[in-house]
C-alpha cells in the first residue's frame, strides 16, 4: 500500500525559484532562492531532518 508522505512543488519566477513543501509532520513551508540548486538543497536538508527524526511506522 502506498501512502503520500510529502508533496514538493517547484516554481520559477522572474527573479527567484520557489519550493513549496507540504507534509503531515511539518505542515506547509516555502523556500526561496535565486538558483534552483540552492532551493533543492534547502528542501533536501529539511526533509532529511524531518524524516530522520520521525518515528518509524
Secondary structure, DSSP 4 states (H G I P E B T S, - for coil): -----EEEEEEE-SS-EEEEEEETTTEEEEEEESSHHHHHHHHHHHHHHHHHHSPP-
